[in-house]
């Protein structure tokens, strides 16, 4: 009896684990996708077929334009179902299919309806999908809803809107830059992820304005950042500000030393020694926090040298 158990254990160790998607073919899955058109939808069956479609897309299977259009139109009918799990799969497959501008119009109304739903999961996912498939024209129509979502009380909805803003900044920067006030308010959120995403988006919006980035980093170092992720991001921003602001003083100091080495021999006179001492004092009291003062001091030193 004991030998039998051992043999069974040995057999179990030698068993090969197969993928649940083993043998999945595009043709058969497209045939199965016809269940999306049934009058009485079976949420479980539809979820299984949607999972197979996502598997094929992520494995690199190429759908023809006709196949993609047929699947997309069939998927849009799944918005009728109230099953939460199936709805999440619908959001994923809609993003992966990347519908054309003509096809987006068909699903836009359903997604905008979900954006105003009382179910937070619907709202967050609808925002993500819309921002992935929308263009600049449609974005101006939903901009008001996105700005409201950024300051939403639910952290999942707010994070979804902020992440969408980070992606949209690459394609529609002028529109996203108008959200600065809402993003600034989201930075003060108590939710860790919301604060992290808001700080990331705000920095990307202002990254070309050094003064704004510097002021932002200074104001946030007073203890208003509670999220550990946001604190790490803030450290990066501060180090960037320090490196950029320290570049000019270092250049001026190096220039001061090089100028001293080129001073003529008569600089060893009492007047020359005094000038040399003053020059060093001015050069090495330049600090990254006072760039304007740095320039003024160097200007005065150079002027006095020229008038010597």
C-alpha positions as CSV (number, residue, x, y, z in Angstrom):
1,X,0.0,0.0,0.0
2,X,2.8,2.3,0.9
3,X,4.6,1.5,-2.4
4,X,1.5,2.4,-4.3
5,X,1.3,5.8,-2.6
6,X,4.9,6.4,-3.4
7,X,4.4,5.4,-7.0
8,X,1.4,7.8,-7.2
9,X,3.5,10.6,-5.8
10,X,6.3,9.8,-8.3
11,X,3.7,9.8,-11.1
12,X,2.4,13.1,-9.9
13,X,5.9,14.7,-10.0
14,X,6.3,13.5,-13.6
15,X,3.0,15.0,-14.8
16,X,3.4,17.9,-17.3
17,X,1.5,21.1,-16.6
18,X,-0.3,22.3,-19.7
19,X,-1.3,25.9,-20.3
20,X,-5.1,26.5,-20.2
21,X,-4.7,28.2,-23.6
22,X,-3.0,25.2,-25.2
23,X,-4.4,24.7,-28.6
24,X,-6.2,28.0,-28.8
25,X,-6.5,29.1,-32.5
26,X,-7.6,32.4,-33.9
27,X,-10.2,30.9,-36.3
28,X,-12.0,28.9,-33.6
29,X,-12.0,31.8,-31.2
30,X,-13.5,34.1,-33.8
31,X,-16.3,31.5,-34.3
32,X,-16.8,31.4,-30.5
33,X,-17.1,35.2,-30.4
34,X,-20.5,34.9,-32.0
35,X,-21.9,34.3,-28.5
36,X,-21.6,38.0,-28.0
37,X,-24.6,38.4,-30.4
38,X,-26.9,36.1,-28.5
39,X,-30.1,37.7,-27.2
40,X,-29.5,36.2,-23.7
41,X,-25.9,36.8,-22.8
42,X,-24.0,34.2,-20.8
43,X,-21.5,36.3,-18.7
44,X,-19.3,33.3,-17.9
45,X,-19.1,32.1,-21.4
46,X,-18.5,35.6,-22.8
47,X,-15.7,36.2,-20.2
48,X,-14.0,33.0,-21.4
49,X,-14.1,33.9,-25.0
50,X,-12.9,37.5,-24.2
51,X,-10.0,36.0,-22.3
52,X,-9.0,33.9,-25.3
53,X,-9.2,37.0,-27.5
54,X,-6.9,38.9,-25.2
55,X,-4.5,36.0,-25.1
56,X,-4.3,35.9,-28.9
57,X,-3.7,39.7,-29.0
58,X,-1.0,39.6,-26.4
59,X,0.7,36.7,-28.1
60,X,1.1,38.8,-31.3
61,X,-1.6,37.3,-33.4
62,X,-2.6,39.8,-36.1
63,X,-6.2,40.4,-36.8
64,X,-7.2,41.6,-40.2
65,X,-9.2,44.9,-40.4
66,X,-12.4,43.0,-41.1
67,X,-11.8,40.6,-38.2
68,X,-11.0,43.4,-35.8
69,X,-14.1,45.4,-36.8
70,X,-16.4,42.4,-36.4
71,X,-15.0,41.5,-33.0
72,X,-15.2,45.2,-31.9
73,X,-18.8,45.5,-32.9
74,X,-19.7,42.3,-31.2
75,X,-17.9,43.4,-28.0
76,X,-19.9,46.7,-27.9
77,X,-23.0,44.6,-27.3
78,X,-21.5,43.3,-24.1
79,X,-22.1,46.7,-22.5
80,X,-25.7,45.5,-22.0
81,X,-24.6,43.0,-19.4
82,X,-24.5,44.1,-15.7
83,X,-22.0,41.4,-14.8
84,X,-19.0,43.2,-13.1
85,X,-16.4,40.7,-14.1
86,X,-17.5,40.7,-17.7
87,X,-17.6,44.5,-17.8
88,X,-13.9,44.6,-16.8
89,X,-13.0,42.2,-19.6
90,X,-14.9,44.4,-22.0
91,X,-12.8,47.4,-21.0
92,X,-9.6,45.5,-21.6
93,X,-10.6,44.1,-25.0
94,X,-11.7,47.5,-26.1
95,X,-8.3,49.0,-25.3
96,X,-6.4,46.2,-27.0
97,X,-8.5,46.3,-30.2
98,X,-7.5,50.0,-30.7
99,X,-10.6,50.9,-32.7
100,X,-10.4,53.5,-35.5
101,X,-11.8,57.0,-35.2
102,X,-15.0,55.9,-37.0
103,X,-15.5,53.0,-34.7
104,X,-14.8,55.0,-31.5
105,X,-18.0,57.0,-31.9
106,X,-20.0,53.8,-31.4
107,X,-18.6,53.0,-28.0
108,X,-18.1,56.6,-26.8
109,X,-21.6,57.0,-25.6
110,X,-21.4,53.8,-23.5
111,X,-18.1,54.8,-22.0
112,X,-19.2,58.4,-21.2
113,X,-22.3,56.9,-19.5
114,X,-20.0,54.7,-17.4
115,X,-17.9,57.8,-16.5
116,X,-21.0,59.2,-14.8
117,X,-22.0,55.9,-13.2
118,X,-22.4,55.5,-9.5
119,X,-20.1,52.4,-9.6
120,X,-16.6,53.6,-9.0
121,X,-15.0,50.6,-10.9
122,X,-17.0,51.6,-14.0
123,X,-15.9,55.2,-13.7
124,X,-12.2,54.5,-13.3
125,X,-12.0,51.9,-16.1
126,X,-14.1,54.0,-18.5
127,X,-11.7,57.0,-18.0
128,X,-8.7,54.7,-18.8
129,X,-10.3,53.3,-22.0
130,X,-11.6,56.7,-23.2
131,X,-8.2,58.3,-22.8
132,X,-6.5,55.4,-24.7
133,X,-8.8,55.5,-27.8
134,X,-9.8,59.1,-27.9
135,X,-8.4,61.9,-30.1
136,X,-8.0,65.6,-29.5
137,X,-11.6,66.5,-30.7
138,X,-13.3,64.1,-28.3
139,X,-10.9,64.9,-25.5
140,X,-12.1,68.5,-25.4
141,X,-15.7,67.2,-25.0
142,X,-14.8,65.0,-22.0
143,X,-12.2,67.4,-20.5
144,X,-14.7,68.7,-17.9
145,X,-15.3,65.2,-16.6
146,X,-11.6,64.4,-16.4
147,X,-10.9,67.5,-14.4
148,X,-13.7,66.6,-12.0
149,X,-12.3,63.0,-11.7
150,X,-8.9,64.3,-10.7
151,X,-10.3,65.8,-7.5
152,X,-12.8,62.9,-6.9
153,X,-13.1,61.6,-3.4
154,X,-12.5,58.1,-4.6
155,X,-8.8,57.4,-4.9
156,X,-9.2,54.8,-7.6
157,X,-11.1,57.3,-9.9
158,X,-8.6,60.1,-9.1
159,X,-5.6,57.9,-9.9
160,X,-7.2,56.7,-13.1
161,X,-7.7,60.3,-14.3
162,X,-4.1,61.3,-13.3
163,X,-2.5,58.4,-15.0
164,X,-4.6,59.1,-18.1
165,X,-3.3,62.7,-17.9
166,X,0.3,61.5,-17.9
167,X,-0.3,59.5,-21.1
168,X,-2.3,62.3,-22.8
169,X,0.5,64.8,-22.1
170,X,2.5,63.1,-24.8
171,X,-0.2,63.7,-27.5
172,X,-2.3,66.6,-26.2
173,X,0.0,68.7,-23.9
174,X,-1.9,71.9,-24.3
175,X,-5.1,70.4,-23.0
176,X,-3.5,68.6,-20.1
177,X,-1.6,71.7,-19.0
178,X,-5.0,73.4,-18.3
179,X,-5.5,70.9,-15.5
180,X,-2.7,72.4,-13.3
181,X,-5.1,73.7,-10.6
182,X,-6.9,70.4,-10.2
183,X,-3.6,68.4,-10.2
184,X,-2.2,70.8,-7.6
185,X,-5.2,70.1,-5.4
186,X,-4.7,66.4,-5.9
187,X,-1.1,66.6,-4.6
188,X,-2.6,67.5,-1.2
189,X,-4.7,64.2,-1.2
190,X,-4.4,61.8,1.8
191,X,-4.5,58.8,-0.6
192,X,-0.9,57.6,-1.2
193,X,-1.3,56.7,-4.9
194,X,-3.3,59.8,-5.7
195,X,-0.6,62.0,-4.2
196,X,2.2,60.1,-6.1
197,X,0.4,60.2,-9.5
198,X,-0.5,63.9,-9.0
199,X,3.1,64.8,-8.2
200,X,4.4,62.9,-11.2
201,X,1.9,64.7,-13.5
202,X,2.5,68.1,-12.0
203,X,6.2,67.8,-12.5
204,X,5.8,66.8,-16.1
205,X,3.5,69.7,-16.8
206,X,6.1,72.2,-15.3
207,X,9.3,70.5,-16.2
208,X,10.3,73.2,-18.7
209,X,9.8,75.9,-16.1
210,X,12.7,75.7,-13.7
211,X,11.4,78.4,-11.3
212,X,8.0,76.6,-11.0
213,X,9.7,73.3,-10.3
214,X,12.0,74.9,-7.7
215,X,9.0,76.5,-6.0
216,X,7.0,73.3,-6.1
217,X,9.9,71.3,-4.5
218,X,10.4,73.9,-1.8
219,X,6.7,74.1,-0.9
220,X,6.4,70.3,-0.7
221,X,9.4,69.9,1.6
222,X,7.4,71.3,4.5
223,X,5.9,67.9,5.4
224,X,2.7,67.9,3.2
225,X,3.9,64.8,1.3
226,X,2.8,61.7,3.2
227,X,3.0,59.0,0.5
228,X,6.3,57.1,0.6
229,X,6.2,56.8,-3.2
230,X,5.6,60.6,-3.5
231,X,8.5,61.3,-1.1
232,X,10.9,59.3,-3.3
233,X,9.7,61.2,-6.3
234,X,10.1,64.5,-4.5
235,X,13.7,63.6,-3.6
236,X,14.4,63.1,-7.4
237,X,12.9,66.4,-8.2
238,X,14.9,68.2,-5.5
239,X,18.1,66.6,-6.7
240,X,17.4,67.7,-10.2
241,X,16.8,71.3,-9.0
242,X,20.1,71.2,-7.1
243,X,22.0,69.9,-10.1
244,X,20.6,72.5,-12.4
245,X,21.0,75.4,-10.0
246,X,24.5,74.5,-9.1
247,X,25.7,74.4,-12.7
248,X,26.1,78.2,-13.1
249,X,28.1,78.8,-9.8
250,X,30.5,76.0,-10.6
251,X,31.1,77.4,-14.0
252,X,31.7,80.9,-12.6
253,X,34.1,79.5,-9.9
254,X,36.1,77.6,-12.5
255,X,36.2,80.7,-14.7
256,X,37.5,82.8,-11.7
257,X,40.3,80.3,-11.0
258,X,41.3,80.3,-14.6
259,X,41.3,84.1,-14.7
260,X,43.5,84.3,-11.7
261,X,46.1,82.0,-13.2
262,X,46.3,84.3,-16.2
263,X,46.9,87.5,-14.1
264,X,50.1,89.4,-15.1
265,X,53.2,89.5,-12.9
266,X,52.4,93.0,-11.6
267,X,49.4,91.5,-9.9
268,X,51.8,90.7,-7.0
269,X,51.7,94.3,-6.1
270,X,49.8,95.3,-2.9
271,X,46.9,96.4,-5.1
272,X,47.1,93.2,-7.1
273,X,47.1,91.1,-4.0
274,X,44.1,92.9,-2.6
275,X,42.3,92.4,-5.9
276,X,43.2,88.7,-5.9
277,X,41.9,88.2,-2.4
278,X,38.6,90.0,-3.2
279,X,38.3,88.0,-6.4
280,X,38.5,84.7,-4.4
281,X,36.1,85.9,-1.8
282,X,33.5,86.8,-4.4
283,X,34.1,83.6,-6.4
284,X,33.8,81.1,-3.5
285,X,30.8,82.7,-1.8
286,X,28.6,82.0,-4.8
287,X,25.9,79.7,-3.6
288,X,23.3,77.8,-5.7
289,X,20.5,79.6,-3.9
290,X,21.6,83.0,-5.1
291,X,22.2,82.8,-8.8
292,X,21.4,86.5,-9.4
293,X,23.8,87.5,-6.7
294,X,26.4,85.3,-8.3
295,X,26.1,87.1,-11.6
296,X,26.2,90.5,-10.0
297,X,29.4,89.7,-8.0
298,X,31.1,88.3,-11.1
299,X,30.1,91.3,-13.1
300,X,31.5,93.7,-10.5
301,X,34.7,91.7,-10.3
302,X,35.2,91.6,-14.0
303,X,34.4,95.3,-14.3
304,X,36.9,96.2,-11.6
305,X,39.6,94.1,-13.4
306,X,39.0,95.8,-16.7
307,X,39.3,99.2,-15.1
308,X,42.5,98.3,-13.3
